[in-house]
Amino acid sequence: MKLAGKVAIVTGAASGFGRAIAERFVLEGASVIAADINGEGVRALAVGFGEKMVPVQADVSEKHDVDVMVRAATEAFGGIDIVVNNAGVTHRNRPLLEVEEAEFDRIYAVNVKSIYLSTIATVPKMERRGGGIIINVASTAGVRPRPGLTWYNGSKGAVITLTKSMAAELAAKNIASTPSIR
């Protein structure tokens, strides 16, 4: 089991890639905090994994919710080794001038600010454990932008760039940071 003894937080875990990542991590031996704004979804997911998975309802764009998620990991499993920042949102494909400011703000809050919040909350805990890894899920939209998704494309480009910068800065702390482009 490749992840035996590791503690992971996976955001956006109620469905899609996040759900698959959370499930696979447990099957590989990790203890997982499955976090999602969809509390019902993560609770349903966790039922099949017993004590190895703890569901947490969290809006990753809110500092308080991120702090609750991190506290759940340390209380349930004693620390954090891996963070998978998978939660993400987009807007309906349409011209950039038609995207409302509130939609723009939500895209950047969930896709970019959430990485800032989780990094600030988890890096000190990873340092105490001797290191860790932060995986930030990006998108091909960040490297091959498509018309009609300008603001989403930009948020995923930001994820890729900030992840590379995080890798350079956190390497001295034995914390890796890598983008996962899907």
C-alpha positions in Angstrom: 0.0 0.0 0.0 1.7 3.1 -1.3 0.2 5.6 1.1 0.2 3.5 4.3 0.4 5.8 7.3 -0.2 9.0 5.4 -2.9 11.5 6.1 -4.5 13.3 3.2 -7.0 16.1 2.7 -8.9 15.9 -0.6 -11.2 18.8 -1.5 -14.1 18.5 -3.9 -14.4 14.9 -2.8 -18.1 14.5 -3.1 -18.0 13.7 -6.9 -15.8 13.3 -9.9 -12.0 13.4 -9.7 -12.1 14.3 -6.0 -14.2 11.3 -5.1 -12.0 9.0 -7.1 -8.9 10.4 -5.5 -10.3 10.1 -2.0 -11.4 6.5 -2.6 -8.0 5.5 -4.2 -6.0 7.1 -1.4 -7.9 5.0 1.2 -7.4 1.9 -0.8 -3.7 2.7 -0.9 -3.6 2.9 2.9 -4.1 6.6 3.6 -6.4 8.2 6.2 -8.4 10.8 4.4 -10.4 13.9 5.2 -13.0 14.1 2.4 -14.0 17.7 2.1 -16.7 19.3 -0.1 -19.3 22.0 0.1 -21.7 19.1 -0.6 -21.8 17.7 3.0 -24.4 15.1 2.1 -22.2 13.8 -0.7 -19.0 13.4 1.4 -21.0 11.8 4.2 -22.4 9.3 1.8 -18.9 8.6 0.4 -17.3 8.1 3.8 -19.9 5.5 4.9 -18.1 2.8 3.0 -14.6 3.5 4.5 -15.1 3.4 8.2 -12.5 5.2 10.3 -10.2 5.7 7.4 -12.3 8.5 5.9 -13.7 11.5 7.8 -16.2 13.7 5.8 -16.1 17.4 6.3 -18.5 19.9 4.8 -16.4 22.9 3.8 -16.5 25.8 1.4 -12.8 26.0 0.5 -13.0 29.7 -0.3 -13.8 30.5 3.4 -10.9 30.6 5.9 -13.0 29.3 8.8 -14.1 26.3 6.8 -10.5 25.5 5.7 -9.4 25.8 9.4 -12.2 23.3 10.4 -11.1 20.9 7.7 -7.4 21.1 8.8 -8.4 20.8 12.5 -10.4 17.7 11.6 -7.3 16.1 10.0 -5.1 16.8 13.0 -7.7 15.7 15.5 -8.7 12.5 13.7 -5.4 11.4 12.3 -2.6 13.4 14.1 -1.4 15.6 11.2 -1.3 16.1 7.5 1.0 14.7 4.8 -0.8 15.4 1.6 -3.3 18.0 0.4 -5.1 17.6 -2.9 -6.7 20.9 -3.8 -9.2 19.5 -6.2 -12.3 21.7 -5.6 -13.1 23.9 -8.6 -15.9 25.8 -10.3 -16.4 27.4 -13.7 -18.9 29.5 -15.5 -21.2 28.5 -18.4 -19.4 28.8 -21.7 -20.2 32.3 -22.9 -18.5 35.6 -24.0 -16.3 37.1 -21.3 -18.3 40.3 -21.2 -21.4 38.3 -20.1 -19.9 36.8 -17.0 -21.2 38.6 -13.9 -18.8 39.9 -11.2 -20.2 37.5 -8.6 -19.4 34.5 -10.9 -15.9 35.8 -11.5 -15.3 36.3 -7.8 -16.6 32.8 -7.0 -14.3 31.2 -9.7 -11.2 32.9 -8.3 -12.2 32.2 -4.7 -12.7 28.5 -5.2 -10.0 27.9 -7.8 -7.2 30.1 -6.5 -7.9 31.6 -3.1 -8.6 28.1 -1.7 -5.1 27.1 -2.5 -3.7 30.1 -0.6 -6.0 29.3 2.4 -5.1 25.6 2.5 -1.4 26.3 2.1 -1.3 28.8 4.9 -3.2 26.3 7.1 -1.3 23.1 6.3 2.3 24.0 5.6 3.2 24.5 9.3 1.6 21.1 10.1 3.6 19.4 7.3 6.8 21.0 8.5 6.2 19.4 12.0 5.9 16.0 10.3 9.1 16.5 8.3 7.5 17.4 4.9 4.6 16.6 2.6 3.1 17.3 -0.7 0.5 19.7 -2.1 -1.2 18.7 -5.3 -3.2 21.4 -7.0 -5.6 20.3 -9.7 -5.5 22.5 -12.7 -6.9 22.1 -16.2 -5.8 22.0 -19.8 -7.7 25.3 -19.9 -4.7 26.8 -18.1 -2.3 25.9 -20.9 -4.7 25.8 -23.9 -7.3 28.5 -23.2 -10.7 28.2 -25.0 -13.0 31.0 -26.0 -16.1 31.4 -23.9 -14.2 30.4 -20.7 -11.8 33.3 -20.3 -12.1 33.8 -16.6 -12.0 30.0 -15.8 -9.0 29.7 -18.1 -7.2 32.4 -16.2 -7.9 30.9 -12.8 -6.4 27.5 -13.9 -3.4 29.3 -15.4 -2.9 30.9 -12.0 -3.1 27.5 -10.4 -0.3 26.2 -12.6 2.0 29.2 -12.1 1.5 29.5 -8.3 2.1 25.7 -7.9 5.4 26.0 -9.7 6.3 28.9 -7.4 5.2 27.0 -4.3 7.4 24.1 -5.4 10.5 26.3 -5.5 9.7 28.1 -2.2 8.6 25.0 -0.2 11.4 22.6 -1.4 13.7 23.7 1.5 10.9 22.6 3.9 10.7 19.2 2.2 7.3 20.0 0.9 6.6 19.3 -2.7 4.0 21.1 -4.8 2.9 19.8 -8.1 0.1 20.7 -10.5 -2.2 17.9 -11.8 -3.5 19.0 -15.2 -6.7 17.3 -16.2 
